[in-house]
Amino acid sequence: MERQTTAAADGRQGRVLVVDDVAIVRKSISLTLTSAGYDVVTAEDGEQAIKILRESEDPLTVDTILCDLRMPTINGAEAITYFRREYPSVPVVVLTAYPDVESAVFLMRQGVLDFLVKPVLQDELLTVVKRAVGQNAMRKDPVTS
């Protein structure tokens, strides 16, 4: 697990969990998001992502999850099923180099917010993450948080 933080805790844009088995993809996405002021936590597969969320003191501080589909151990579809069941208010965005309609329909029914096709363009990444984090912020009740 890698963790990068550049924004102050009170001034951060949001916390994003990036799950991808390709180190250069994780690093590239992490650098783009960190440069834009996001707090980024990375995992190299679904198993590690689930472990991070389970062992975190406050797992709901993750504002958005970006998750690849094709990974070893626990693949993206399995991890996303877990994320949607355990953290239904946290938006999930799929990262994939192999888009197909059948997977897209299945995952949209699971509650996935959006799909990003790799290689991901920086502007598209930032637009989708901003929308996802914003959607999550609107769901939080400031009185009970």
BAVOPA-347710 format. One line per 8 residues: number of its first residue (from 1); for each residue y, z, x of N, C-alpha, C. Coordinates in nm, 4 decimals. Each point is the difference from the previous one (the first is absolute). Example, Ala and Ser with C-alpha at 12.3 -4.5 7.8 and 13.67 -1.06 7.14 Angstrom:
BEGIN
1	-0.5690:0.7800:1.3190:0.1190:0.0000:-0.0890:0.1200:0.0000:0.0900 ~ 0.1050:-0.0720:-0.0350:0.1190:0.0060:0.0820:0.1090:0.0730:-0.0770
//
This chain:
BEGIN
1	-0.1179:0.0000:0.0846:0.1179:0.0000:-0.0846:0.1233:0.0000:0.0884 ~ 0.0939:-0.0838:-0.0354:0.1280:-0.0024:0.0701:0.1057:0.0408:-0.1004 ~ 0.1024:0.0689:0.0453:0.1080:0.0380:-0.0884:0.1309:-0.0276:0.0709 ~ 0.0884:-0.0685:-0.0697:0.1297:-0.0306:0.0577:0.1080:0.0424:-0.0977 ~ 0.1024:0.0642:0.0503:0.1101:0.0396:-0.0844:0.1290:-0.0233:0.0762 ~ 0.0944:-0.0727:-0.0609:0.1299:-0.0159:0.0641:0.1105:0.0545:-0.0872 ~ -0.0191:-0.0009:-0.1304:0.1036:0.0489:-0.0904:-0.0127:0.1504:-0.0152 ~ 0.1112:0.0656:-0.0243:-0.0016:0.1438:-0.0241:-0.0740:0.0275:-0.1297
9	-0.0608:0.1182:-0.0085:-0.0800:0.0334:-0.1183:0.0808:-0.0125:-0.1285 ~ 0.1273:0.0384:0.0021:0.0795:-0.0069:-0.1220:0.0629:-0.1379:-0.0220 ~ -0.0037:-0.0862:0.1009:0.0623:-0.1309:-0.0143:-0.0978:-0.1149:0.0041 ~ -0.1291:0.0307:0.0001:-0.0996:-0.1066:0.0102:-0.0050:-0.0838:-0.1264 ~ -0.0458:-0.1211:0.0167:-0.0130:-0.0929:-0.1119:-0.1223:0.0321:-0.0848 ~ -0.1013:0.0584:0.0590:-0.1259:0.0296:-0.0663:-0.1110:0.0005:0.1030 ~ -0.1151:0.0536:-0.0382:-0.1150:0.0040:0.0910:-0.1017:-0.1035:-0.0459 ~ -0.0463:-0.0820:0.0944:-0.0936:-0.1073:-0.0283:-0.1259:0.0200:0.0826
17	-0.1159:-0.0057:-0.0669:-0.1285:0.0029:0.0685:-0.0464:-0.1440:0.0158 ~ -0.0183:-0.0441:0.1248:-0.0444:-0.1359:0.0305:-0.1458:0.0074:0.0449 ~ -0.0878:-0.0693:-0.0741:-0.1436:0.0028:0.0284:-0.0452:-0.1415:0.0355 ~ -0.0370:-0.0204:0.1270:-0.0466:-0.1309:0.0448:-0.0831:0.0202:0.1251 ~ -0.1121:-0.0720:0.0103:-0.0885:0.0167:0.1145:0.0461:-0.0748:0.1239 ~ 0.1004:-0.0849:-0.0111:0.0498:-0.0761:0.1146:0.1224:0.0727:0.0571 ~ -0.0144:0.0493:0.1229:0.1041:0.0821:0.0619:0.1353:-0.0706:0.0064 ~ 0.0021:-0.1272:0.0365:0.1272:-0.0722:0.0132:0.0691:-0.0152:-0.1357
25	-0.0771:-0.0138:-0.1061:0.0584:-0.0082:-0.1352:0.0613:0.1343:-0.0370 ~ -0.0747:0.1084:0.0224:0.0534:0.1347:-0.0282:0.1287:0.0237:0.0776 ~ -0.0018:-0.0351:0.1280:0.1164:0.0231:0.0868:0.1203:-0.0818:-0.0466 ~ -0.0209:-0.1262:-0.0314:0.1077:-0.0882:-0.0440:0.0627:0.0496:-0.1310 ~ -0.0843:0.0322:-0.0964:0.0508:0.0490:-0.1289:0.0697:0.1342:0.0195 ~ -0.0600:0.0854:0.0806:0.0586:0.1312:0.0270:0.1384:-0.0122:0.0646 ~ 0.0126:-0.0874:0.0992:0.1299:-0.0178:0.0659:0.1055:-0.0546:-0.0960 ~ -0.0387:-0.0955:-0.0829:0.0935:-0.0564:-0.0976:0.0477:0.1078:-0.0965
33	-0.0929:0.0784:-0.0521:0.0365:0.1038:-0.0974:0.0774:0.1145:0.0644 ~ -0.0401:0.0397:0.1205:0.0704:0.1072:0.0706:0.1440:-0.0420:0.0297 ~ 0.0179:-0.1247:0.0411:0.1346:-0.0508:0.0285:0.0876:-0.0011:-0.1247 ~ -0.0625:-0.0105:-0.1165:0.0740:0.0002:-0.1265:0.0196:0.1418:-0.0541 ~ -0.0458:0.1013:0.0741:0.0245:0.1384:-0.0397:-0.1124:0.0681:-0.0747 ~ -0.1163:-0.0622:-0.0057:-0.1143:0.0616:-0.0671:-0.0777:0.0875:0.0963 ~ -0.0599:0.1046:-0.0531:-0.0935:0.0846:0.0729:-0.1358:-0.0681:-0.0180 ~ -0.0703:-0.0301:0.1089:-0.1231:-0.0771:-0.0080:-0.1169:0.0798:0.0562
41	-0.1090:0.0003:-0.0759:-0.1268:0.0579:0.0432:-0.1004:-0.1143:-0.0041 ~ -0.0835:-0.0129:0.1042:-0.0949:-0.1106:0.0028:-0.1437:0.0503:0.0059 ~ -0.0900:-0.0829:-0.0538:-0.1438:0.0271:0.0052:-0.0708:-0.1310:0.0308 ~ -0.1094:0.0084:0.0764:-0.0692:-0.1219:0.0405:-0.1071:-0.0458:-0.0981 ~ -0.0286:0.0802:-0.1018:-0.0934:-0.0427:-0.1036:0.0135:0.0912:-0.1212 ~ -0.0717:-0.0338:-0.1066:0.0081:0.0772:-0.1237:-0.0453:0.1432:0.0177 ~ -0.1026:0.0199:0.0806:-0.0513:0.1348:0.0231:0.1070:0.0891:0.0633 ~ 0.0680:-0.0520:0.1011:0.1044:0.0785:0.0658:0.1172:0.0250:-0.0945
49	0.0352:-0.0983:-0.0823:0.1102:0.0164:-0.0956:-0.0315:0.1099:-0.1004 ~ -0.1216:0.0000:-0.0511:-0.0411:0.1040:-0.0959:0.0038:0.1365:0.0667 ~ -0.0467:0.0077:0.1239:0.0016:0.1265:0.0749:0.1443:0.0495:0.0187 ~ 0.0908:-0.0906:0.0335:0.1411:0.0368:0.0175:0.0553:0.0595:-0.1291 ~ -0.0277:-0.0645:-0.1110:0.0526:0.0484:-0.1279:-0.0638:0.1319:-0.0410 ~ -0.1280:0.0158:0.0213:-0.0696:0.1237:-0.0369:0.0451:0.1187:0.0835 ~ 0.0270:-0.0249:0.1288:0.0316:0.1097:0.0908:0.1489:0.0290:0.0107 ~ 0.0809:-0.0805:-0.0635:0.1440:0.0215:0.0040:0.0364:0.1216:-0.0842
57	0.1008:0.0735:0.0444:0.0452:0.1159:-0.0769:0.0565:-0.0422:-0.1350 ~ 0.0692:-0.1116:-0.0035:0.0612:-0.0487:-0.1237:-0.0217:-0.1510:-0.0086 ~ -0.1200:-0.0445:-0.0411:-0.0309:-0.1429:0.0027:0.0891:-0.0840:-0.0901 ~ 0.0610:0.0574:-0.0998:0.0840:-0.0777:-0.0893:0.1360:-0.0318:0.0609 ~ 0.0232:0.0412:0.1250:0.1222:-0.0420:0.0668:-0.0122:-0.1433:0.0514 ~ -0.1177:-0.0611:-0.0152:-0.0155:-0.1419:0.0318:0.0585:-0.0767:-0.1172 ~ 0.1003:-0.0823:0.0281:0.0701:-0.0713:-0.1065:-0.0638:-0.1337:-0.0342 ~ -0.0703:-0.0590:0.0955:-0.0632:-0.1306:-0.0193:-0.1154:-0.0132:0.0980
65	-0.1044:-0.0715:-0.0427:-0.1133:-0.0292:0.0873:-0.0131:-0.1514:0.0125 ~ -0.0026:-0.0499:0.1244:-0.0291:-0.1401:0.0286:-0.1421:-0.0031:0.0534 ~ -0.0891:-0.0748:-0.0652:-0.1411:0.0054:0.0367:-0.0627:-0.1378:0.0124 ~ -0.0598:-0.0254:0.1162:-0.0757:-0.1227:0.0233:-0.1276:0.0052:-0.0840 ~ -0.0582:-0.1165:-0.0287:-0.1235:-0.0049:-0.0777:-0.1248:0.0007:0.0867 ~ -0.0032:-0.0836:0.1019:-0.1205:-0.0142:0.0814:0.0075:0.0919:0.1210 ~ -0.0743:0.1119:-0.0115:-0.0039:0.0983:0.1082:-0.1412:0.0572:0.0087 ~ -0.0364:0.0522:0.1175:-0.1316:0.0638:0.0131:-0.0014:0.1378:-0.0670
73	-0.1135:0.0593:-0.0059:-0.0259:0.1332:-0.0541:0.0283:0.0043:-0.1496 ~ 0.1201:0.0327:-0.0400:0.0399:-0.0042:-0.1409:0.0993:-0.1143:-0.0119 ~ -0.0374:-0.1044:-0.0752:0.0879:-0.1167:-0.0093:0.1204:0.0294:-0.0891 ~ 0.0924:-0.0946:-0.0034:0.1236:0.0188:-0.0742:-0.0200:0.0217:-0.1484 ~ -0.0907:-0.0743:-0.0630:-0.0230:0.0160:-0.1439:-0.0505:0.1403:-0.0315 ~ -0.0906:0.0523:0.0828:-0.0504:0.1364:-0.0203:0.1107:0.1032:0.0210 ~ 0.0789:-0.0189:0.1051:0.1098:0.0923:0.0272:0.1035:-0.0032:-0.1127 ~ 0.0305:-0.1195:-0.0481:0.0984:-0.0136:-0.1081:-0.0493:0.0672:-0.1271
81	-0.1283:-0.0127:-0.0302:-0.0570:0.0693:-0.1160:0.0219:0.1508:0.0138 ~ -0.0230:0.0522:0.1204:0.0238:0.1422:0.0265:0.1482:0.0346:-0.0162 ~ 0.0887:-0.0790:0.0599:0.1441:0.0271:-0.0085:0.0461:0.0031:-0.1454 ~ -0.0443:-0.0959:-0.0788:0.0440:-0.0098:-0.1402:-0.0523:0.1187:-0.0807 ~ -0.1207:0.0456:0.0305:-0.0586:0.1127:-0.0733:0.0658:0.1325:0.0392 ~ 0.0175:0.0220:0.1289:0.0505:0.1287:0.0487:0.1528:0.0097:0.0041 ~ 0.0675:-0.1115:0.0183:0.1463:-0.0013:0.0131:0.0571:-0.1111:-0.0880 ~ -0.0179:0.0095:-0.1314:0.0381:-0.1109:-0.0891:0.1488:-0.0336:-0.0008
89	0.0864:0.0927:0.0408:0.1432:-0.0292:-0.0020:0.0480:-0.0697:0.1276 ~ -0.0855:-0.0066:0.1026:0.0399:-0.0626:0.1260:-0.0301:-0.1498:-0.0068 ~ 0.1020:-0.0840:0.0095:-0.0223:-0.1451:-0.0039:-0.0823:-0.0482:0.1190 ~ -0.0906:-0.0936:-0.0276:-0.0839:-0.0585:0.1034:0.0301:-0.1496:0.0074 ~ 0.0208:-0.0476:0.1220:0.0229:-0.1416:0.0259:-0.1143:-0.0487:0.0888 ~ -0.0613:-0.1114:-0.0374:-0.1113:-0.0559:0.0757:0.0524:-0.0901:0.1111 ~ -0.0601:0.0150:0.1185:0.0227:-0.0904:0.1131:-0.1284:-0.0802:0.0155 ~ 0.0099:-0.1305:0.0054:-0.1213:-0.0792:0.0195:0.0301:-0.1328:0.0673
97	-0.0946:-0.0419:0.0813:0.0077:-0.1327:0.0607:-0.0865:-0.0978:-0.0789 ~ -0.0737:0.0533:-0.0978:-0.0945:-0.0798:-0.0781:0.0247:0.0183:-0.1493 ~ 0.1112:-0.0517:-0.0518:0.0287:0.0199:-0.1420:-0.0946:-0.0826:-0.0879 ~ -0.0475:0.0626:-0.1069:-0.0772:-0.0750:-0.0981:0.0291:0.0568:-0.1385 ~ -0.0093:-0.0849:-0.0994:0.0393:0.0356:-0.1362:-0.0870:0.1122:-0.0563 ~ -0.1294:-0.0060:0.0239:-0.0907:0.1014:-0.0541:0.0356:0.1403:0.0501 ~ 0.0232:0.0127:0.1298:0.0393:0.1296:0.0565:0.1350:0.0438:-0.0546 ~ 0.0922:-0.0938:-0.0099:0.1336:0.0326:-0.0505:-0.0068:0.0545:-0.1422
105	-0.0764:-0.0646:-0.0854:-0.0124:0.0452:-0.1392:-0.0631:0.1383:-0.0049 ~ -0.1085:0.0199:0.0749:-0.0666:0.1295:0.0031:0.0954:0.1099:0.0452 ~ 0.0721:-0.0243:0.1085:0.0883:0.1020:0.0556:0.1229:0.0243:-0.0867 ~ 0.0512:-0.1028:-0.0644:0.1121:0.0205:-0.0923:-0.0439:0.0887:-0.1160 ~ -0.1234:-0.0168:-0.0451:-0.0537:0.0874:-0.1056:-0.0160:0.1429:0.0496 ~ -0.0194:0.0161:0.1305:-0.0091:0.1327:0.0598:0.1383:0.0653:0.0148 ~ 0.1049:-0.0783:-0.0201:0.1344:0.0548:0.0077:0.0761:-0.0341:0.1263 ~ -0.0477:-0.0972:0.0769:0.0716:-0.0416:0.1205:0.1343:-0.0612:-0.0407
113	0.1047:0.0366:0.0713:0.1344:-0.0458:-0.0325:0.0264:-0.1436:0.0442 ~ -0.0462:-0.0375:0.1201:0.0341:-0.1309:0.0545:-0.0989:-0.0384:0.1091 ~ 0.0080:-0.1254:0.0438:-0.0827:-0.0538:0.1070:0.0899:-0.0606:0.1063 ~ -0.0332:0.0256:0.1256:0.0670:-0.0651:0.1117:-0.1061:-0.0744:0.0792 ~ 0.0250:-0.1287:0.0256:-0.0942:-0.0818:0.0744:0.0425:-0.0022:0.1464 ~ -0.0958:0.0327:0.0864:0.0248:-0.0004:0.1435:-0.0066:-0.1428:0.0535 ~ 0.0823:-0.0325:0.0975:0.1000:0.0868:0.0628:0.1172:0.0246:-0.0950 ~ 0.0418:0.1243:-0.0062:0.1049:0.0433:-0.0924:0.1372:-0.0262:0.0605
121	0.0855:-0.0615:-0.0778:0.1382:-0.0207:0.0429:0.0761:0.1315:-0.0131 ~ 0.0849:0.0311:0.0974:0.0726:0.1271:0.0000:0.0818:0.0204:-0.1266 ~ 0.0745:-0.1026:-0.0409:0.0837:0.0140:-0.1198:-0.0834:0.0291:-0.1234 ~ -0.1124:-0.0692:-0.0118:-0.0884:0.0216:-0.1151:-0.0585:0.1415:0.0038 ~ -0.0430:0.0443:0.1171:-0.0534:0.1350:0.0164:0.1021:0.1041:-0.0437 ~ 0.1215:-0.0118:0.0501:0.1040:0.0976:-0.0322:0.0368:-0.0026:-0.1478 ~ 0.0031:-0.1174:-0.0615:0.0310:-0.0114:-0.1426:-0.1072:0.0685:-0.0841 ~ -0.1267:-0.0273:0.0310:-0.1102:0.0577:-0.0772:-0.0069:0.1516:0.0194
129	0.0147:0.0471:0.1227:-0.0053:0.1443:0.0258:0.1168:0.0710:-0.0668 ~ 0.1184:-0.0574:0.0060:0.1164:0.0611:-0.0655:-0.0243:0.0129:-0.1503 ~ -0.0555:-0.1041:-0.0610:-0.0289:0.0036:-0.1430:-0.1065:0.1060:-0.0315 ~ -0.1041:0.0062:0.0826:-0.1075:0.0965:-0.0226:0.0499:0.1436:0.0149 ~ 0.0755:0.0267:0.1051:0.0542:0.1344:0.0213:0.0958:0.0357:-0.1138 ~ 0.0816:-0.0961:-0.0415:0.0917:0.0231:-0.1113:-0.0732:0.0293:-0.1295 ~ -0.1082:-0.0698:-0.0226:-0.0797:0.0235:-0.1203:-0.0596:0.1398:0.0033 ~ -0.0469:0.0424:0.1153:-0.0571:0.1333:0.0132:0.1075:0.1066:-0.0199
137	0.1196:-0.0227:0.0519:0.1088:0.0964:-0.0155:0.0376:0.0172:-0.1466 ~ -0.0055:-0.1089:-0.0764:0.0336:0.0084:-0.1420:-0.1036:0.0800:-0.0775 ~ -0.1242:0.0044:0.0482:-0.1062:0.0736:-0.0690:0.0072:0.1492:0.0232 ~ 0.0632:0.0405:0.1087:0.0048:0.1424:0.0331:0.1044:0.0705:-0.0862 ~ -0.0388:0.1130:-0.0515:0.0896:0.0821:-0.0810:0.0721:0.0979:0.0924 ~ 0.1317:-0.0147:0.0189:0.0705:0.0851:0.0955:-0.0021:0.1478:-0.0378 ~ -0.0238:0.0316:-0.1258:-0.0034:0.1395:-0.0425:-0.1264:0.0697:0.0486 ~ -0.1140:-0.0732:0.0019:-0.1258:0.0616:0.0367:-0.0432:-0.0283:0.1421
145	0.0758:-0.0815:0.0741:-0.0410:-0.0330:0.1368:0.0267:0.1143:0.0946
//
